[in-house]
Amino acid sequence: MADTYKILAQLKPGANVLTDLYTVPAATVTIVSMLTVCNQGAATAYTIKAAVAGEADATKQATASLKAIAANATINEIVGATLGATDVLRVLNIVATCSFTLFGVEKT
């Protein structure tokens, strides 16, 4: 398997909308080294969900649910997670002030 180390995704989604951050390509597995949440405004909250094979949204997928983040703060989430082909990471931020950056390795 070939390993590609990279920034897997970057996104600053709109307010209160669950949005796909990253989908693992077919015939690939991904090791997430870190997901960084950077709040660039007033205190807010965010949600992170991991969906097996891109299944529809469900409460069981939450890895962080409406987690508080202080004004102008950064939090590192999901350190060392593994994802299979077509798994999806989704994010939501309440007031559109958080950006999400996903770092990791794609193995093909």
Residue, then its C-alpha position, 0 to 999 in steps of 0.5 A: m500500500a502507498d501512503t500519502y501524508k497530507i491535509l485531508a480536508q479544510l472547511k468553514p461551514g455555514a451556521n448550524v448545517l451538518t456538512d461533509l468534511y471528508t469522504v474516504p476514497a474507494a479502495t483506500v483506508t485513512i488514518v486521521s492524525m488530528l482534526t483541529v477545530c479553530n473558533q475565530g469568533a465568540a464562544t460557540a459549539y460544534t458537532i463531529k460525526a463519523a458515518v460508516a460507508g456514508e450512511a445517513d445521519a444518526t445520533k450514534q455517529a457523534t464523536a463530539s456533540l455540541k461541544a463548547i469552544a471558547a472565543n478565539a480558541t483551538i481544540n484538537e479532536i479525533v487523534g489517531a482514528t481509522l476510517g475505511a473506504t467511503d466512511v464520512l466525517r461530518v461537522l457542524n458549527i452553531v454560528a459559522t465561526c469555526s474552521f475544521t482542518l483534518f490531517g492524516v494518511e491515505k493508504t491505497 
